[in-house]
Amino acid sequence: MLRQKKIDERHDLEQSAVTQLVSVLSEREPTLLFEFIELLNPPMPDARCKANAADVFVEVTHIYGTDADARYILGRQGKAAPTKREGLDSSRIPLRYRYLAPLNERLSIKASKTYPVSPVWLLIRNGLPLWTETDFREHKSDIVVPATHPFQKILFLCGPRDWFGMIELTK
Protein backbone atom coordinates (compact mmCIF):
# COMPACT_ATOMS: atom_id res chain seq x y z
CA MET A 1 0.00 0.00 0.00
CA LEU A 2 2.86 2.40 0.84
CA ARG A 3 4.54 1.58 -2.48
CA GLN A 4 1.31 2.34 -4.38
CA LYS A 5 0.94 5.62 -2.49
CA LYS A 6 4.46 6.66 -3.58
CA ILE A 7 3.71 5.68 -7.19
CA ASP A 8 0.47 7.68 -7.09
CA GLU A 9 2.31 10.69 -5.63
CA ARG A 10 4.99 10.43 -8.33
CA HIS A 11 2.37 10.21 -11.09
CA ASP A 12 0.49 13.20 -9.64
CA LEU A 13 3.72 15.24 -9.56
CA GLU A 14 4.63 14.21 -13.11
CA GLN A 15 1.19 15.00 -14.51
CA SER A 16 1.10 18.31 -12.66
CA ALA A 17 4.50 19.29 -14.07
CA VAL A 18 3.51 18.36 -17.63
CA THR A 19 0.21 20.23 -17.25
CA GLN A 20 2.16 23.29 -16.12
CA LEU A 21 4.45 22.89 -19.15
CA VAL A 22 1.42 22.80 -21.45
CA SER A 23 0.17 26.02 -19.89
CA VAL A 24 3.52 27.83 -20.11
CA LEU A 25 4.12 26.71 -23.71
CA SER A 26 0.64 27.79 -24.80
CA GLU A 27 1.47 31.29 -23.59
CA ARG A 28 5.09 31.49 -24.78
CA GLU A 29 4.77 29.59 -28.07
CA PRO A 30 1.20 30.08 -29.31
CA THR A 31 1.97 28.45 -32.69
CA LEU A 32 3.00 25.22 -30.93
CA LEU A 33 0.00 23.06 -30.14
CA PHE A 34 1.42 21.11 -27.20
CA GLU A 35 -0.80 18.66 -25.32
CA PHE A 36 -0.46 15.98 -22.68
CA ILE A 37 -1.57 12.53 -23.85
CA GLU A 38 -0.67 9.97 -21.16
CA LEU A 39 1.68 8.93 -18.40
CA LEU A 40 4.03 6.06 -19.22
CA ASN A 41 6.06 3.54 -17.22
CA PRO A 42 9.80 2.77 -17.31
CA PRO A 43 11.81 2.21 -19.37
CA MET A 44 9.81 4.83 -21.27
CA PRO A 45 10.03 8.51 -20.36
CA ASP A 46 7.36 9.65 -17.89
CA ALA A 47 4.85 11.12 -20.35
CA ARG A 48 3.80 11.10 -23.97
CA CYS A 49 2.69 14.42 -25.36
CA LYS A 50 1.94 15.85 -28.79
CA ALA A 51 3.60 18.89 -30.30
CA ASN A 52 1.72 19.92 -33.45
CA ALA A 53 0.44 16.33 -33.74
CA ALA A 54 3.92 14.74 -33.45
CA ASP A 55 4.85 12.57 -30.48
CA VAL A 56 7.17 14.14 -27.92
CA PHE A 57 8.18 12.14 -24.86
CA VAL A 58 8.86 13.96 -21.61
CA GLU A 59 11.06 12.80 -18.75
CA VAL A 60 10.02 14.66 -15.58
CA THR A 61 12.05 15.34 -12.47
CA HIS A 62 11.80 17.75 -9.56
CA ILE A 63 14.20 19.60 -7.30
CA TYR A 64 13.28 20.79 -3.83
CA GLY A 65 16.46 22.23 -2.33
CA THR A 66 17.70 20.15 0.58
CA ASP A 67 16.32 16.82 1.73
CA ALA A 68 14.60 18.63 4.62
CA ASP A 69 13.05 21.10 2.15
CA ALA A 70 11.74 18.21 0.05
CA ARG A 71 10.19 16.42 3.01
CA TYR A 72 8.53 19.64 4.16
CA ILE A 73 7.19 20.59 0.70
CA LEU A 74 5.91 17.07 0.06
CA GLY A 75 4.08 17.11 3.40
CA ARG A 76 5.93 14.25 5.04
CA GLN A 77 4.63 13.52 8.53
CA GLY A 78 5.76 11.62 11.58
CA LYS A 79 9.27 10.21 11.40
CA ALA A 80 9.53 11.22 7.74
CA ALA A 81 8.90 14.90 8.54
CA PRO A 82 11.91 17.20 8.81
CA THR A 83 12.87 18.06 12.37
CA LYS A 84 13.02 21.69 13.49
CA ARG A 85 16.80 21.36 13.57
CA GLU A 86 16.91 20.06 9.99
CA GLY A 87 14.67 22.94 8.88
CA LEU A 88 16.91 25.46 10.63
CA ASP A 89 20.07 23.91 9.18
CA SER A 90 18.50 23.96 5.72
CA SER A 91 17.50 27.62 6.03
CA ARG A 92 21.13 28.53 6.78
CA ILE A 93 22.32 27.20 3.42
CA PRO A 94 22.49 30.07 0.92
CA LEU A 95 19.69 29.77 -1.65
CA ARG A 96 22.24 29.71 -4.46
CA TYR A 97 23.49 26.35 -3.16
CA ARG A 98 20.08 25.04 -2.11
CA TYR A 99 18.95 25.43 -5.72
CA LEU A 100 21.95 25.00 -7.97
CA ALA A 101 23.57 21.92 -6.40
CA PRO A 102 20.40 19.78 -6.65
CA LEU A 103 19.67 21.12 -10.15
CA ASN A 104 23.16 20.29 -11.42
CA GLU A 105 23.03 16.88 -9.75
CA ARG A 106 19.67 16.12 -11.43
CA LEU A 107 21.01 17.23 -14.81
CA SER A 108 24.03 14.95 -14.43
CA ILE A 109 21.93 11.93 -13.39
CA LYS A 110 19.38 12.37 -16.19
CA ALA A 111 22.09 12.93 -18.83
CA SER A 112 23.30 9.36 -18.36
CA LYS A 113 19.91 7.77 -19.09
CA THR A 114 18.84 6.23 -22.38
CA TYR A 115 15.34 5.86 -23.77
CA PRO A 116 13.77 3.51 -26.33
CA VAL A 117 11.94 6.42 -28.02
CA SER A 118 12.70 9.81 -29.50
CA PRO A 119 12.47 12.78 -29.25
CA VAL A 120 12.68 13.12 -25.47
CA TRP A 121 12.51 16.39 -23.58
CA LEU A 122 13.71 16.70 -20.00
CA LEU A 123 11.38 18.72 -17.79
CA ILE A 124 12.75 19.79 -14.43
CA ARG A 125 10.38 21.53 -12.04
CA ASN A 126 11.56 23.45 -9.03
CA GLY A 127 9.40 22.78 -5.98
CA LEU A 128 11.06 25.27 -3.60
CA PRO A 129 9.14 28.47 -4.41
CA LEU A 130 11.63 31.13 -3.30
CA TRP A 131 13.22 32.05 -6.63
CA THR A 132 11.60 32.99 -9.95
CA GLU A 133 12.86 32.92 -13.52
CA THR A 134 14.75 36.20 -12.99
CA ASP A 135 16.75 34.72 -10.11
CA PHE A 136 17.64 31.59 -12.06
CA ARG A 137 18.65 33.63 -15.11
CA GLU A 138 21.06 35.60 -12.90
CA HIS A 139 22.76 32.30 -12.03
CA LYS A 140 22.44 30.58 -15.41
CA SER A 141 26.23 30.44 -15.80
CA ASP A 142 26.29 28.22 -12.67
CA ILE A 143 23.83 25.72 -14.19
CA VAL A 144 25.84 22.86 -15.67
CA VAL A 145 24.18 21.08 -18.59
CA PRO A 146 26.31 18.02 -19.47
CA ALA A 147 27.87 18.16 -22.92
CA THR A 148 26.19 14.91 -23.93
CA HIS A 149 22.66 13.92 -23.02
CA PRO A 150 19.72 12.20 -24.76
CA PHE A 151 17.38 15.20 -24.76
CA GLN A 152 16.16 17.30 -27.65
CA LYS A 153 15.24 20.02 -25.13
CA ILE A 154 15.87 20.60 -21.45
CA LEU A 155 13.21 22.82 -19.90
CA PHE A 156 13.30 24.16 -16.35
CA LEU A 157 10.07 25.25 -14.69
CA CYS A 158 11.34 27.76 -12.14
CA GLY A 159 8.59 27.08 -9.61
CA PRO A 160 5.38 25.18 -8.95
CA ARG A 161 3.14 27.73 -10.72
CA ASP A 162 3.19 29.23 -14.22
CA TRP A 163 4.15 32.72 -13.04
CA PHE A 164 7.50 31.50 -11.68
CA GLY A 165 8.62 31.21 -15.32
CA MET A 166 10.55 28.73 -17.44
CA ILE A 167 14.05 28.59 -18.91
CA GLU A 168 15.17 26.43 -21.79
CA LEU A 169 18.57 25.09 -20.74
CA THR A 170 19.50 23.64 -24.14
CA LYS A 171 19.79 27.06 -25.80
C-alpha positions in Angstrom: 0.0 0.0 0.0 2.9 2.4 0.8 4.5 1.6 -2.5 1.3 2.3 -4.4 0.9 5.6 -2.5 4.5 6.7 -3.6 3.7 5.7 -7.2 0.5 7.7 -7.1 2.3 10.7 -5.6 5.0 10.4 -8.3 2.4 10.2 -11.1 0.5 13.2 -9.6 3.7 15.2 -9.6 4.6 14.2 -13.1 1.2 15.0 -14.5 1.1 18.3 -12.7 4.5 19.3 -14.1 3.5 18.4 -17.6 0.2 20.2 -17.3 2.2 23.3 -16.1 4.5 22.9 -19.1 1.4 22.8 -21.5 0.2 26.0 -19.9 3.5 27.8 -20.1 4.1 26.7 -23.7 0.6 27.8 -24.8 1.5 31.3 -23.6 5.1 31.5 -24.8 4.8 29.6 -28.1 1.2 30.1 -29.3 2.0 28.4 -32.7 3.0 25.2 -30.9 0.0 23.1 -30.1 1.4 21.1 -27.2 -0.8 18.7 -25.3 -0.5 16.0 -22.7 -1.6 12.5 -23.8 -0.7 10.0 -21.2 1.7 8.9 -18.4 4.0 6.1 -19.2 6.1 3.5 -17.2 9.8 2.8 -17.3 11.8 2.2 -19.4 9.8 4.8 -21.3 10.0 8.5 -20.4 7.4 9.7 -17.9 4.8 11.1 -20.4 3.8 11.1 -24.0 2.7 14.4 -25.4 1.9 15.8 -28.8 3.6 18.9 -30.3 1.7 19.9 -33.4 0.4 16.3 -33.7 3.9 14.7 -33.5 4.8 12.6 -30.5 7.2 14.1 -27.9 8.2 12.1 -24.9 8.9 14.0 -21.6 11.1 12.8 -18.8 10.0 14.7 -15.6 12.0 15.3 -12.5 11.8 17.7 -9.6 14.2 19.6 -7.3 13.3 20.8 -3.8 16.5 22.2 -2.3 17.7 20.2 0.6 16.3 16.8 1.7 14.6 18.6 4.6 13.0 21.1 2.1 11.7 18.2 0.0 10.2 16.4 3.0 8.5 19.6 4.2 7.2 20.6 0.7 5.9 17.1 0.1 4.1 17.1 3.4 5.9 14.2 5.0 4.6 13.5 8.5 5.8 11.6 11.6 9.3 10.2 11.4 9.5 11.2 7.7 8.9 14.9 8.5 11.9 17.2 8.8 12.9 18.1 12.4 13.0 21.7 13.5 16.8 21.4 13.6 16.9 20.1 10.0 14.7 22.9 8.9 16.9 25.5 10.6 20.1 23.9 9.2 18.5 24.0 5.7 17.5 27.6 6.0 21.1 28.5 6.8 22.3 27.2 3.4 22.5 30.1 0.9 19.7 29.8 -1.6 22.2 29.7 -4.5 23.5 26.4 -3.2 20.1 25.0 -2.1 19.0 25.4 -5.7 21.9 25.0 -8.0 23.6 21.9 -6.4 20.4 19.8 -6.7 19.7 21.1 -10.2 23.2 20.3 -11.4 23.0 16.9 -9.7 19.7 16.1 -11.4 21.0 17.2 -14.8 24.0 14.9 -14.4 21.9 11.9 -13.4 19.4 12.4 -16.2 22.1 12.9 -18.8 23.3 9.4 -18.4 19.9 7.8 -19.1 18.8 6.2 -22.4 15.3 5.9 -23.8 13.8 3.5 -26.3 11.9 6.4 -28.0 12.7 9.8 -29.5 12.5 12.8 -29.2 12.7 13.1 -25.5 12.5 16.4 -23.6 13.7 16.7 -20.0 11.4 18.7 -17.8 12.7 19.8 -14.4 10.4 21.5 -12.0 11.6 23.5 -9.0 9.4 22.8 -6.0 11.1 25.3 -3.6 9.1 28.5 -4.4 11.6 31.1 -3.3 13.2 32.1 -6.6 11.6 33.0 -9.9 12.9 32.9 -13.5 14.7 36.2 -13.0 16.7 34.7 -10.1 17.6 31.6 -12.1 18.7 33.6 -15.1 21.1 35.6 -12.9 22.8 32.3 -12.0 22.4 30.6 -15.4 26.2 30.4 -15.8 26.3 28.2 -12.7 23.8 25.7 -14.2 25.8 22.9 -15.7 24.2 21.1 -18.6 26.3 18.0 -19.5 27.9 18.2 -22.9 26.2 14.9 -23.9 22.7 13.9 -23.0 19.7 12.2 -24.8 17.4 15.2 -24.8 16.2 17.3 -27.6 15.2 20.0 -25.1 15.9 20.6 -21.4 13.2 22.8 -19.9 13.3 24.2 -16.4 10.1 25.2 -14.7 11.3 27.8 -12.1 8.6 27.1 -9.6 5.4 25.2 -9.0 3.1 27.7 -10.7 3.2 29.2 -14.2 4.1 32.7 -13.0 7.5 31.5 -11.7 8.6 31.2 -15.3 10.5 28.7 -17.4 14.0 28.6 -18.9 15.2 26.4 -21.8 18.6 25.1 -20.7 19.5 23.6 -24.1 19.8 27.1 -25.8 
